[in-house]
């Protein structure tokens, strides 16, 4: 992974539109042509995306997914989580399976998506992320290993004026290092819905939290640990890319680093002991 350069495939699908009205019909047609080739009537993989007010981001996300280089038949499911913008209009122009979940929250949205999924494997994706052509195969190859029930990948940030790539690279190296320590006893802390996969049958047995709460993805991963192994998908070529929206809400780069270091320092020693079993549907952690 380059410290300074964003992969060309990211540029190809990171369109600069600011609203649904700006998206040309020709672009929808190009994406749908690729989707027709990619999606199958009997999918092995179901990609489930929860979308809330992502009228442009969901276009970019599906564009990236339509460029997957895989022989695995798949389906793309997008759950409109009660959006108030033009997300639904964008989805109507894309040849993906769509559903409306009026109950607010990523947990209810992802639960509806996995209940509708037909694939043996479910891959969770976020509407504001971009996915490399190798992502599906690299995620599923981990899930096919003996006794593996869940996998998660890594991610990088697209540079912005406030955050150049060299700064983001440093942040990502720190993040990946602490993820290695988390993985031994608390891998669920690394399992984000932006790049996470699991065995569909087991996921439906567990179910997502049914109300709007953060960490629904980690809660699912925690419960999956009872059924088998959690494995990292470490391939650099399959890192997911996303805009630094979460970073921008925190302020300067120095403040972000300080907050990350303080947070991880406080819970450092807890990483070396497992969290006791508990009801993730009602817990506050």
ABEGO torsion letter per residue (X at the ends): XBAABBBAAAAAABBABABAAABBAAAAAAAAAAAAAABBABBABBBBBBBBGAAAAAAAAAAAAAABBBABBBBBBBBBBGBABAAAAAAAABBBBBBBBABBEAAAAAAAAAAABABABBBBBBAABBBBAAAAAAAAAAAABBGBABBBBBBBBBBBAABBAAAAAAAAAAAAAAAAAAAAABAAAABBAABBBBBAAAAAAAEBBABBBBGAAAAAAAAAAAAEBBBBBABAAABBBBBAAAAAAAEBAAAAAAAAAAAAAAAAAAAABBBBBBBAAABAX
